[in-house]
Amino acid sequence: MGKLVSTVFVTLDGVYQAPGGPQEDTRGGFTHGGWSFRYGDDDFGRFVTEVFDRSGAYLLGRRTYDIFASYWPKMTDPADPVASRLNSLPKYVASTTLTDPAWAGTTVLGGDLAKEVTALKERTEGELQVHGSGALVRSLLELELLDTLHLLTFPVVLGTGLRLFPEGTPPTAFRHTGGRITPAGVSIQTYDVAGRPEYGDYSLPDDRPRV
C-alpha cells in the first residue's frame, strides 16, 4: 500500500498560489506569480529529485493538473528526473468537469473522493504524490487520507494570495520527521499527520511526556 504524500511550496505568510511563473494563477488579481524562482538553488533541486524518485503515481487538483499538462508533456528528455516520471507514471486528477484529458496516462476521479483515493493508495507501489493542489490537500486532510506533508517555506512575504491553511481548515496535528534549510534560505520540513491536536494549559503543572 502506498503512502499519500503532499509537497507544497509556501511563503512565510502561507501563500501557495502560483510559485512557478507570473501567469500560472492570477485568480483574485494575484500579481506575484513566480515568487519561488529566485530560491531554486542546487540543494532545492536535489530535494525535488529525491521526492520524484519515490513516486509511484500522482494525484492532482484540476488547476494544478492543467498547469502541469500544459508544460511537462513537452519536456521529453529521458534523463530529466521530473519529466520522465510525470510523463510515464499514472496520473489522477480530481475533477467533476474534466472529461477528456489529453495528457497520456491520466484518469479522472469524479466520484466519491474518499473511496477512490483509498483504492488508489491500496494499489500504488511507492508514493501517491500530490504536488501543489492546495484545495485538494485540505480535502484529503479532512478525509484523513493524507500521510505525509513536505512543506517548503520560502523566505518571502507577499501579503496577498491564496493561503494553504485558511480559516476553516480541519484542526490537524503533525509529527516532524526531518528537515533541512537550503543555502538560499528555503526551509524544507517533513511532517507525518498525527491526528487531531492536543490541548493543555501552561498555568497547570507540566505533565507533557519528554522526548
Residue pairs with C-beta under 8 A, 6 or more apart in sequence:
1 121
1 122
1 124
2 56
2 57
2 120
2 121
2 122
2 123
2 124
2 125
2 126
2 127
2 128
3 121
3 127
3 128
3 147
3 148
4 59
4 117
4 121
4 127
4 128
4 130
4 140
4 145
4 146
4 147
4 148
5 51
5 54
5 127
5 128
5 129
5 130
5 147
5 148
5 149
5 150
6 129
6 130
6 131
6 133
6 137
6 140
6 146
6 148
6 149
6 150
7 51
7 129
7 130
7 131
7 149
7 150
7 152
8 16
8 131
8 132
8 134
8 137
8 149
8 150
8 151
8 152
8 164
9 16
9 19
9 36
9 132
9 152
9 154
10 16
10 151
10 152
10 153
10 154
10 164
11 35
11 153
11 154
11 156
11 157
11 158
11 161
12 153
12 154
12 155
12 156
12 157
13 157
13 158
13 159
13 163
14 163
14 164
14 165
15 32
15 35
15 158
15 160
15 161
15 162
15 163
15 164
16 132
16 134
16 161
16 162
16 163
16 164
17 25
17 27
17 30
17 32
17 33
17 134
17 161
17 162
18 24
18 25
18 26
18 30
18 32
18 33
18 34
18 35
18 161
19 33
19 34
19 35
19 36
19 132
19 154
20 33
20 34
20 36
20 37
20 67
21 33
21 34
21 37
22 33
22 34
23 33
24 33
24 34
24 67
25 33
25 63
25 67
25 162
26 33
27 162
28 160
28 161
28 162
30 160
30 161
30 162
31 160
32 158
32 160
32 161
35 154
35 156
35 158
36 154
38 156
38 184
39 154
39 155
39 156
39 182
39 184
39 185
39 186
40 184
41 182
41 183
41 184
43 180
43 182
43 183
43 184
43 186
44 152
44 182
44 184
44 186
44 188
47 152
47 180
47 182
47 188
48 82
49 81
49 82
51 129
51 150
52 81
52 82
52 85
52 86
52 129
53 81
54 126
54 127
54 129
55 85
55 89
55 126
55 127
55 129
56 89
56 124
56 125
56 126
56 127
56 128
56 129
57 89
57 90
57 91
57 92
57 120
57 124
57 126
57 128
57 129
58 86
58 89
58 90
58 91
58 92
58 128
58 129
58 130
58 131
59 92
59 93
59 94
59 109
59 117
59 120
59 128
59 129
59 130
59 133
59 136
60 68
60 91
60 92
60 93
60 94
60 130
60 131
60 132
60 133
60 136
61 93
61 94
61 95
61 130
61 132
61 133
61 134
61 135
61 136
62 93
62 94
62 95
62 97
62 98
63 133
64 131
64 132
64 133
64 136
65 91
65 93
65 95
65 98
65 101
65 103
65 106
67 132
68 86
68 103
68 131
69 101
69 102
69 103
69 106
72 82
72 83
72 86
72 87
72 103
73 87
73 103
73 104
75 82
75 83
75 87
76 83
76 87
77 83
77 84
78 84
87 104
87 105
88 105
89 105
90 105
90 107
91 103
91 105
91 106
91 107
92 106
92 107
92 108
92 109
92 116
92 120
93 101
93 106
93 107
93 108
93 109
94 109
94 110
94 113
94 136
94 139
95 108
95 109
95 110
96 110
98 108
98 110
99 108
101 108
109 116
109 117
113 139
113 143
114 143
114 145
117 128
117 140
117 143
117 145
118 145
120 128
121 128
121 145
130 136
130 137
130 140
130 146
134 162
134 164
137 146
137 149
137 164
138 164
138 165
138 169
138 170
140 146
141 169
141 170
141 172
141 193
142 170
144 193
146 193
147 192
147 193
148 177
148 190
148 191
148 192
148 193
149 174
149 190
149 191
149 192
149 193
150 188
150 189
150 190
151 188
151 189
151 190
151 191
152 186
152 187
152 188
152 189
153 186
153 187
153 189
154 185
154 186
155 184
155 185
155 186
171 196
171 197
172 193
172 195
172 196
172 197
173 193
173 194
173 195
173 196
173 197
173 198
174 191
174 192
174 193
174 194
175 191
175 192
175 193
175 194
176 189
176 190
176 191
177 190
177 191
177 192
178 189
178 190
179 187
179 188
179 189
179 190
180 188
181 187
181 188
182 188
200 208
